[in-house]
């Protein structure tokens, strides 16, 4: 049914027909708004603004305004079509969906994140858009499954174009999803100028931003990050005659401290994650920080590290630690070994432990930690991980670290890609992240301005944010990473159970060659 204009005059049938044709033409050009090659977003925004103003009752006093009003009255009669095409605030049709591996149930996975999305993000974003004259609905697709199951589900959704508009991902998945064309660079989806205009980028260090980057292109916005350090027990250090402000300058310094701690009864001097039972923890809390300390990377110049001098240095360090019984080789082969190492540390039975800040803010936290440590704040110290020798680390650094972390990407098949971009920015605003941290507990946000406000009372996390993140490195976000990582874990297991460094390194190199191809492995 064609309605009258605001003066009660019905539009001329011709005007109605022309209006319908106009809308159809607009739909044909506006529907691909999310197309990566669309570059006239500014013009679209202007057209959308004018049409929405007219439909929302603005008076047109220019010459010919009466006729335009009558035409627009006919356009208004097409309500849902217009709303869907130009996203006016006067109608429905703008529905966005957020998905994350989080669910707000008793004991649910990442329950605090799920609650934050449902109770804080969604209502406030809707209100923000409403204030701009845009009506939007936002749904949350909650999930609480093992990470690999979640990854498989969103990979399928992104491939088929049926997934959520805003998707939570682990940074290590970016390369694989990009190679599979399941995600696209933000510049191509949104427009380089719009992406660059977001004021949040200047608050995210380049080292952290790389977690959402692949081949030099940014695919999403990082949410949070972490850093690896050497945690140590100050009480045990005092008993062993070691300083409370210990900061080793080399691997030899670490070994020297561990040898002194070995003299203490019932104490595990050094926990350096090793073997396959510890899984990715072995890679991130052991192999890669040590490899960075030699100046090498897991993947460099298009090749994966193979049987090289630097990789052998890492294996030699493992051999020394476990050969001298500074570490417990049997614990590394226990399926619950990592949990047991945490428990031992909490009980004051471990001298040094290379871990991420998760140990501090999660495991040992007296407020809900896995193994609460009542004297954590006074008994636990921390130090940067030294390179093998001063200046020998990546980029000739004296100290090194590794970081992980996740963030969110946009679904390239989103029907409302520009609105999804607004939601993504909103979820990474200072207020949003502070609300997230208030619900989920202390953590290191990707944004430095947020960390300044939220970490001021936590010296350990402040240390990570200010001193560790600027020197950290990331895992290569490539599809083959997982298999190469597992081969590295096996190499450490081989060494701590008695195989020679040379044999373990050679076997590792052969395994990697079978995964990536011999020409993609750097040996020698």
N, C-alpha and C positions, 0 to 999 in steps of 0.2 A: 504494500500500500504506500502511495506517495503522499507525504504530508505537506501541509501548507508552510509558507515561510513565516517569519516572526510577525508579519503584518497581516496574516490570515489569507494571503493570496497563494493559491495552488500554483505550482510551477507549470509552465507550458509543457505539453507532452514532448516537444522537441528538446526542450531544456533537460527534461528527465532522461531522455535517451542519450543526449550528449554527456550528461553527468555520469550515466552508467558506463559509457565508453571511456570517459576520462578516468573513472576509477579502475576500469579493467586495464587501461594503459598503465596507470600508476602501479597496479598490482603486478603487471608483467615486469616492471622495472624495479619495483620495491621488494618483491618476493626474494630475489637473490641478495637481499641486504647482507646476509651472512657469507656471501661468496667472497673468497679471498681476493679476487681481482676487482672487487667493487671499490671504486675510488671517489665516488661523488657523494660521500656521506654528509659533507657540509651542505650541499644542495638539498639532499633529502631532509636534513634537519630543518632547513629553512621552510621547505614546502610543508613538512609536517606541522611546524609551528603555526604557519599561516592558516592551514586547514583546521587545526584544532582550535585556534582562536575564533575562527568563524563559527565553527560548530558549537563552541561553548558560549556563544552569544555576543561576541564583539561586534560593534557597530561599524559598518563600512560607509563612510561618508564621501568617498571619492566618486568621481564620475563613473556612472555605470554600476554603482554599488548595489542598486536595487536589483538589477538583473543577476548580479553575482550572488546576492543573497538567495534569490529564487533558485538558482542553479545549485547552490550549496544546500538548500533545503531538500532538493532532490537527492543530493549526495548523502545527506543525513539520513534519508529514508533507507539507505543501504547499510546503516549502522555497523553491523558486525563486520562486513567486508572492509569498510573504511578503517575501523579500529584495527583489524588484523593487518591491514596494509601499512598504515602509518603510525600505529601505536598511540593514538590519542588517548587522553585520560578520561574521556567521556564514555568509554565502553570497555568491555572485557576482552579476553583473548590473549593478554600478555601473561603467560604462565611459565615460570622458571622452576627448575628442579636442581637441588643440590644433592650430591651423594658423597658419602664418606664411610670409611670402615669404622663406624661408631654407632652405638645404640644405647639409648637411655633406659636400661633395665637394671635390676639388682645384679651387681657384678658384671654388667655388660661391658663390652670392649669399648674403650675410649668414651665412657658414659658422659664425662664432663664436656667433651667436644660436642656430643649429640645434643646435650641439654643447651649448650650455648647456641648452637645453630637454631634449634627449635624455639627457644624462649627469648633469645636476644637478637640474633641476626635477622631472622625472618620478620618479626613484627616491626622492628626499627627500619629495616629497608623498605617495607611496604609504606610506612608512614613518611619516610623521606621522599619516596617517589610520588606519593599522594600530594605532598606539599608542592611538588612541581607540576601537578595536574596529570600525573600518569597513574593509571590503575594497573596494578600488577598483583598476581598471585604467586607465592613461592611455596614449593613443596620440598620436604626433606625425605630423601630415600635412605633410611637408616639400614646399616648392615653391621653385623658383628660376627665375622668369620675369620679364619686364618688368613694372613696377608696374601698368600699365594692364591687362595680361592677368590679373594676380593679382586686381586689383579686380573685373574682370568675372566671374571665377570665383566669388569669395566672394559677390558680389552675387547671382548665380544661386543659390548654395547657401543663402544666407539667405532668399531669396524662396521657395524650394521646401521649406525646412525640412530639408534633407539635409546641411547643413554641420557643421562642428566646433562643439564647445560653447564654446570660448574662441578668439576670432578676433582676429588682429593686423590693425590698420587704420591708415591715415594719417589724421590728424586732419581733414584737409580733406574726407574722405569722409563725415564724421558727418552733416552736414545732408542730403546726398543720400540716404543710407541711412535716415535718420529719416523723411524725407518719403515714402519708398517703403515705410515700415512694415516694413523689413527688420531693424531693431533697435528696441529699446524702452528707455526710461529705467530706470536701475537701481532707482530707488524703486518703480516699478511691477512690476518683475520679482521683486525680492527682498524688498521692504518697506522703507519709509523709515527705520524705526528701526534695522534691521539694517545698512543702508548707512551711516547716520550714525555707527554704532558703530565703524566701522573706524578705527583710530587713525592710519592713514596719511594721512588727509585733511589733518590739521593740518600735515603736513610738505610739502605740495604748494601752492605759491603760487597764488593765485586766477588770476593771469595765465596760469599753466601749465595749471591745471585746465580753463580755458575751451577748450583744444584738444579735449577730449572732451565738450563741452557744446554743446547746440543749443536755442535758444529757452528758455534758462534751466534746462534739464534736463540732468542728467549721464547720459551713456550708457556711459561706460567709465572706465578708469583710465589716465592717461597714463604712458608708460614713460620717455620721455626728451624733451629739448627742445634748442633751440639759440638763438643770438642773433646779430644782425648788428652789426658794428662797422666802423670804418675801420682797416684794417691799413696800416702804413707802414714803409718801410725806413729805419732809423735812420742807416745809413751814407750813404745818399743825402741824407737830411735834413741831416746834418752838412755835407756838401759844398755844399748849397744855403743854408746858414746858418740852418736851421730847428732848433727845440729838440727834444731827444731825448724830452722828456715832452709832446709836442704834444697839445693838446686844443682843437680849434676850437670856438668858441662860436656860429658862424653859418655859413651857406652861403658868405658872402663870405670867411670865414676859410679855407674849403676851397679856394676859387678862388685866393686869394692865395698859398697854399702851392703849388698846382699851377703857377702862373705862375713861381714861383721855380725849381721843379724842371724846368720846360721849358728852362731855360738849360743844363742838363746834357746833354752829348752822348750819344745812344743810349739815352735814358731816356724811357719813357712816363710822363708826369706823373700821370695819373689814369685808373684803369680803373673806369668806371661802366657796368655791364652794360646793353646796349641792343639793340633789335631782336628779330626773331623767331627768329634762329638760336640765341640764348641761351635761348630758351624761358622757362620759369618762373623761371629765374635773373634775367632782366630784371625781372620783376615783384617778386620778393622781395629782390633785391640792388640794386634801383634805384628803380623807381616807387613802391612802397609805403612804404619808409622816407622818401622825399622827401615823399610825400603826407602822411604822418603829421607831418612837419616843418612843414606848413602849417596843421595843426590839423584836417585833413579825413580822413575814412575812405573806403574804397572803397565801402562799403555802409552807409547810415545812414538811420534813420527810414523803413525800408521801400523805399528807393530806391537805385539804383546811381548813382555819381557820373558826370555827363556832362560837357558843355562848361561848366565852372565856372571862376571866377577861380583857385581853388586848383589845379585840374588844369592850367591854363595855366602857372602858376608852375613846376610840375614840368617841363613841356615846355620852358619858357624856360631852365631850368637845363641841361637836356640840350643845348639849342641853343647855349648859351654854352660848355659844355665842348667840344663837338665843332666848333663854329664857330671857336673860338680854337685848335683842334688841341691841346687839353690831353688829349684822348682820341683814340684811333685808330678812326675810323669804319669803315675797311675791316675791321679785326679783328672788329668787331661783326657783320659780315655773313658771316663765315667759319663754316662748319658746325662747325669744331673751334676756334672762337674762344675759348671759355671755357677749354679745356684749354691752349691756347697762352698765354692770359693768366696761368694758373697757372705755367706753365713760365718765362715771362718774370719773374714775381715771384720765383720760386725762384732765378733767375740774377742777381737784383739789378738788373733792368732796368725795374721798375715802382716809382714812388714811393708812390702811394696806391691802395689797392684796397678797395672796399666789399664785404665778404663775411661769411659766417657763420663760426662757430668751426671749421667743417669744414676751412677752409684751414689752421688751426693743427694740429689734432689728426689730420687725415687727409692732406691734400695735401703739406704741408711736413714731416711727421713723418719723422724719420730712421729710425724703425723701421717700415718698410713703406709709407711715403707714396708717392703718385703721383710727386711731384717732391721728393725729400728735400732739405732745405736744411740743410747742415752747421752753419751759424752761426745757425740759426733763433732760438735762445734769446737771443742777444745782438743780432742784427741787426733783428729784427722787433718793432715797437711796435704799440700799438693804442689807439684812442680811441673814446669814445662818439660816435654820430652826432648832430650838433647839429640843432636845429630851424632853420627859415629864419632866425629871429632869436630871441634869448632870450625864453622864455615863449610862443612862437608855435606850439608843437607840440600834439599831442593832449593834452587835459586840462591845457592851458596849461603843458606841460612844456618844459624847456630842452633836453632830449635825448630821442631816440626810438630805437626799434628795431622789428624784426619777428622773430617766432619761428615755427618750424614744429615738427613732432614728431608722433609717433604713440603708439599705446597699444593697449589690447585691450578688446574688448566681449564680451558674452555673446550667444549665439544664443538668441533668445526661444523657439525650438522645442526647446531642450535637454530631454531626459527627466530630467535630474538638475540642475535649475537651482540649487538650494541648494548642492550639492556643487561645481558649476562656479564659484559665487561664492567658495567657500572656496579653490579653485584659483587664481582670479584674485587674491584677496588675497595668497595665498602667493607668487605670481610677482612681486608688488610689495612684498614684505617687504624690510627692509634687507639681510638675509643673501643673499637671492636676487639683488637688484640688484648687490650688491658682487661676487657670483660672476660675474654677467654682465659687469660692467666688467672684472674680472680676465681674462676670456677675450677680450673684444672690444676692449679698449683704452680709453683715456681718453675720457670723454664726460660730458655733463651729464645727470644723472638728474633725473626729475621731483621726487624727494624731496630736500629740503634737508639732512636728516640724513645721507643717503648722500653727498651732495656734500661735506659737511664732512669726512668721512673719506677720500674718494677723490681729492679735488681739492687737498688741502693742499699738494702738491708742484708744482702747476701754476698759476702766477700768472695765466695768460691765461684758463683755464677758470674759475678762481675769480672773476676779474673779471666774466665773463659771468654766473655764478650769483648773485653778490652785487649787482652794480651795473646790469646790463643787464636781467635778467629782471623786476625790479620796475617797469620803465618800458616794457616791450615791448607790442606789439600782435599780433593774429593775423589771418590771412585770414578772410573770411566763409565759413563752411562751408555753402555753398548750391549747389544743382545747377548754376546758371548761371555759377558762378565761373570755370570754365575758359575759357569763351567770352569773358567780359568781360576776363579776364586777357590772352587772346590779342589782343583789340582794343587793349588798352593797349600791348602790345608793338609792335604795328604802328604806333601813334601815335608811339612813340619812333623807330622806323625812319624814318618819314616825316620827322621833324624833323632827324635827323642826316644825312639824304640831301638836304636842301635845302628841303623844304616849310615853309611858315610855320607858326608855332604855331597861329594861328587856323584854318587849313585842316585841320591834323592833328587838332585838338580837335573840330572840327565833324564830320569824317569818323568819328572815334571815337564820338561821341555817336550818330550815325545808325546805326552798326553795332550798338551796344549796344541801341538801341531795337528793332531787328529781332529781337534775341535775347530780351529780357525784356518788351518792350512799351513804347511811348512814355510811358505813364503811370507807369512804374516807373523813369524816368530823371530825375535832378535836374540841370537846366541853369540857367545864369545865375549 
